[in-house]
Amino acid sequence: MSIIEVKNLHKKFGKFEALSEVSFSVEPGEITGFIGPNGAGKSTTIRILLGIIKKSGGSAKIFGKDVWEDRQEIHKRMSYVPGDVALWNNLSGGEIIDIFMKLHGSGNKAKRDELIERFELDPKKKAKNYSKGNRQKVGLISALAVESDLYLFDEPTSGLDPLMESIFQEEVKKIKEEGKAVLLSSHILSEVERLADSIAIIRQGEIVESGSLEEMRYLTRSVITMESDNDLSSLASLEGVHHFTQDNQHIQFSVDHKAINKVLMEATKIGILTIESAPPTLEDLFIRHYER
Amino acid sequence: MTEKFAYFNQLLLIYLKRDWKKILFWIVPLGSFGGAFVPAFSEITKDGGLIGMFYTMDNPALTAMVGTSPVEVAENYTLGAMYAQEMLLFTGLISAVVSGLHMVSHTRKEEDSGITEQIQSFRIGRQANSLAVLLEVLFVNIILVFYIAGVMVLFDAESISIEGSLLFASSIGLAGVLGGVIALIMAQIMPTAGGASGGAMAIIGLLYMGRGLTDVANPELSVFNPLGWIYLTYPFTENNWYYLFYLGILSVIGLVIAFILEENRDIGSGYLPQSTGRIEASRFLQSIPGLFFRLNRSMMISWLAALAFMGLAYGSVFSELQVFVGSNELISQMFQQENMSVEASYTGIITLVMVGLATILPIAIVNKLFTEEKSQRLNQLFAFKTSRFEIYWTNIAIAILAGVLGIFLSSAAFGLAGISAMKEASTLTFGDFIVAGFNQVPLVLFFVGLTGLVLGFVPRLGKFLYLYLTYNFFIVYFDGLIEFPEWVMKTSVQGWLPQLPADAFNATIFIGITVISLVMMVAGYIGYNQRDLIEEG
């Protein structure tokens, strides 16, 4: 059974259609990257999943239960970290972590102390004196110190330094190994690429691409660099070849995977010295979807 | 049903723990204000003071401010009757305002800041937060009731009975609950936290002014005003407990409405649409004065409109004033003995009130500069070629302008309404009203200077200036009722200024206070220019 199951989700704010067609799923033991540009509907989707705003149509289920109706049951086994952790200014970080753990209901004191140490947070400081990154740590520690089966992260590492970012990544991997599910929404594509097993790309309120990262890479293009003593410029006109650039004997282009055999056959006829092929990065995938 | 409010008890405990200092600073001063003046008032009652006070309070101007009393003849006016008439509505009003502000700051404001979203991600019920904050407000007001009643009974003064004290205190407590409920409703309707507290304050303010008008013109109509119910309980005299029942029922109805409204809206949005802005900034907005005018615009407009409205309301009472003086020989003798017309002294007192209120706006404008600073928005401005000189003096100038405009609008409205109400019998000209108002301009200048000084050296204390202003005002306002020694009067800026048109204009004092104010403004600039900016998240 999928942990998150979203089908044809719609959301309207007045006349504005924030989500028009959102479907994806998150499986246990899997990290799903949720990416899209600003205003595409990532946070709206997450807030619907949290049961704090009501969907206009479609279905959204967590643990097989409706996110609005059975919110309370769901939330007992779920953790959430927003991109801007909001805190009460006059309480200390340690106090706020304890409150959040208490409200969640299944906190682990030892885990809390361990995380505070790992993330190098000073829990005595008042929240108003924390920097952006430290506020974020308070949210992360409270979410990671409780027992949950699903973790919703919305830009969780914004403001964290690279060292802390890698600690976060280690912790998320641990969660995954314990068989828990993670939905990770982020703009830091390298982070998503490193962690995620599958990806859902959202654009203007619609999921335009979803599946495992491997699959998606296969479905798209690779970047190929070649060197030859002869002129390779004739490859530019072949079907499936894009972004062709030439610098004397070096050429670089991206090619649709289904056209790769034909292109290579043509190339070997001309004669090549070296060939390098790189799989598309997540950034390539992402940009490809938004250029259009 | 239970799911919606699940774990509200846990939230309530957390909130009480989080807020206990605030609650202490809420109950003790407010409760003491409401209950601890018994000995001071009992001083006044000596040597026939009660009878004099009865006639003083019988004045429509005062009735409009503090409410009515059931006592019809001076001989029946007791300490309790006087205490209830003078203190109950004011304390109840403050209680409603404080509860309302607390309500918004822990519901809608936390929604805007994102805390609610975090709380909602736990197993907490969807409406548990509102219920918890409401119960917190209820809890505070219950403690407040026992505190006030306890303090009053302790003084063991004549006619201050236990029953009356409890009723007096309960009226204040229920006023607080009602204020909280009104705020909770506005928190659902308005698109932002600022709109919600503004809306709640506007409703409470309109109810207060409305009952002032009906009290003077037609007291029977005040029975339909929830704010009227507070003093219509008439503690120590009639002890009308049933008005508390009305307040309770109304609060419950309001509460149900608020919860229904909350259930049917998305978090972070209200029922009124959020207004959108223009695509491009106008030329005016692209300057420092333009920017700060804009930041203060809605506060300035609403405050100035309220001042003008108040001037009209107080001015329209003039005809009643003449009836009142004509009908009572003792009063007219009193005024004649002191050789001044009742119109002139009424004009002086009301001008005092209006200028006191008009001074809040300039203080708020200068304080806003510190709010901007704390939220780090000024950093961006200082990253340009903008100087602190420009920012500081622009805001000082806007504040002075707003204060002077406030005085002008309220005095003009007061004068226009007053003259048309008095018809031919008018002994005052429109100019008298305006001059009376402008005579008090040094008060605005003084507080702008003081706020500037505080901003320059101890900006965190800025919010306490409202307390000093209130003190200022209470000293002169109650001077007629409680005879303060001369040195106490001199701790109030308004105590130095003569009250026109009854008194004569005093150029020395006018210029003196103005010069002191200018010196404070300059000193404030020197401090502001060399201190570190303060940042709070």
Interface residues (C-beta under 8 A of the other chain):
Chain A: F13 G14 R47 L50 G51 I52 I53 K54 R71 Q72 E73 H75 K76 M78 S79 Y80 P82 D84 V85 A86 L87 W88 N89 N90 L91 I99 F100 K102 L103 H104 G105 A127 K128 N129 Y130 R135 G139 L152
Chain B: E3 A6 Y7 Q10 L11 I14 R18 E110 S113 G114 I115 T116 E117 Q118 I119 Q120 S121 F122 R123 I124 G125 R126 D266 I267 G268 S269 P273 E536 G537
